[in-house]
Amino acid sequence: LALTEKFDLIVMDIQLPGTDGLTATRLLRYNPITEKVPVLAVTAHAMRSDEKRILEAGCDGYLAKPIAYKEFLAEVTRLLNAPADTERTET
């Protein structure tokens, strides 16, 4: 769907059926159509090493479940307002 529709942001669950969100994110990053679309990872994995691994896979942000809606909205706002050509950084 991300290859046929234009999105301003992708919220990626890391545990997906059939594949995982890290593989899906890497595929998005290698495609010129989706390479610059911000990806916010949402996962039940809450260890610091998980966050590092998720960000290294190409996600622009990371939130652990359960999600606090104010934190979620703040992160979405941050990602939507970030310049598209900046390097990905940890949140």
WOZITA-V353676 format. One record per residue. N is the residue number from 1. RES is the residue in three letters. PSI is psi in degrees with one decimal (none if undefined). NEAR is the number of other C-alpha atoms within 8 Angstrom. D_FIRST is the distance of its C-alpha to the first C-alpha in Angstrom with 1 decimal. Layout:
BEGIN
n	res	psi	near	d_first
N	RES	PSI	NEAR	D_FIRST
N	RES	PSI	NEAR	D_FIRST
END
This chain:
BEGIN
n	res	psi	near	d_first
1	LEU	-37.4	4	0.0
2	ALA	-19.4	7	3.8
3	LEU	-16.7	7	5.3
4	THR	-17.6	5	5.3
5	GLU	152.8	6	6.0
6	LYS	126.9	6	8.8
7	PHE	146.1	7	9.5
8	ASP	-22.2	7	13.0
9	LEU	143.4	11	12.7
10	ILE	125.7	9	10.7
11	VAL	115.5	8	12.9
12	MET	118.3	10	12.9
13	ASP	133.8	9	15.0
14	ILE	-30.9	10	17.0
15	GLN	96.4	8	17.9
16	LEU	151.0	8	15.0
17	PRO	136.8	5	15.9
18	GLY	-31.1	4	15.9
19	THR	-169.2	8	15.3
20	ASP	163.0	10	16.0
21	GLY	-27.3	12	14.4
22	LEU	-42.9	10	16.7
23	THR	-43.9	9	15.5
24	ALA	-40.6	9	11.8
25	THR	-43.5	13	13.2
26	ARG	-40.9	10	15.4
27	LEU	-39.3	8	12.7
28	LEU	-41.0	9	11.0
29	ARG	-29.7	11	14.6
30	TYR	-6.2	8	15.5
31	ASN	126.3	8	13.0
32	PRO	-25.6	7	14.6
33	ILE	-35.4	6	11.5
34	THR	-0.3	11	10.7
35	GLU	-28.3	9	14.2
36	LYS	-2.5	9	15.6
37	VAL	125.3	10	13.1
38	PRO	141.2	11	15.2
39	VAL	123.0	13	14.3
40	LEU	115.8	14	16.4
41	ALA	136.0	15	17.3
42	VAL	126.2	12	18.6
43	THR	157.3	12	20.8
44	ALA	-12.0	7	24.0
45	HIS	116.9	8	25.3
46	ALA	14.2	9	27.7
47	MET	150.5	6	30.0
48	ARG	-37.2	6	30.5
49	SER	-31.8	6	29.7
50	ASP	-44.0	9	26.3
51	GLU	-45.6	11	25.5
52	LYS	-45.8	9	26.8
53	ARG	-40.5	8	24.7
54	ILE	-44.5	12	21.5
55	LEU	-37.5	13	22.3
56	GLU	-25.2	7	23.4
57	ALA	-9.8	10	20.0
58	GLY	-1.0	12	18.6
59	CYS	146.7	14	17.8
60	ASP	-17.8	14	19.4
61	GLY	166.5	12	20.7
62	TYR	129.9	13	21.6
63	LEU	134.8	10	22.7
64	ALA	143.7	10	24.4
65	LYS	150.1	9	24.3
66	PRO	145.9	5	25.9
67	ILE	131.7	8	24.5
68	ALA	125.9	6	27.0
69	TYR	-34.2	6	25.3
70	LYS	-39.6	6	27.4
71	GLU	-41.9	8	26.4
72	PHE	-48.3	10	22.7
73	LEU	-37.8	8	23.1
74	ALA	-40.7	8	25.2
75	GLU	-40.8	9	22.7
76	VAL	-45.4	10	19.9
77	THR	-44.8	8	22.5
78	ARG	-46.4	8	23.6
79	LEU	-37.1	11	20.2
80	LEU	-25.8	9	19.4
81	ASN	-5.2	6	23.0
82	ALA	140.3	7	23.1
83	PRO	138.6	5	23.5
84	ALA	-22.5	6	20.5
85	ASP	15.0	5	22.9
86	THR	157.3	6	24.7
87	GLU	148.6	4	24.9
88	ARG	134.6	7	23.1
89	THR	160.6	6	25.8
90	GLU	149.8	7	26.5
91	THR	none	5	26.6
END
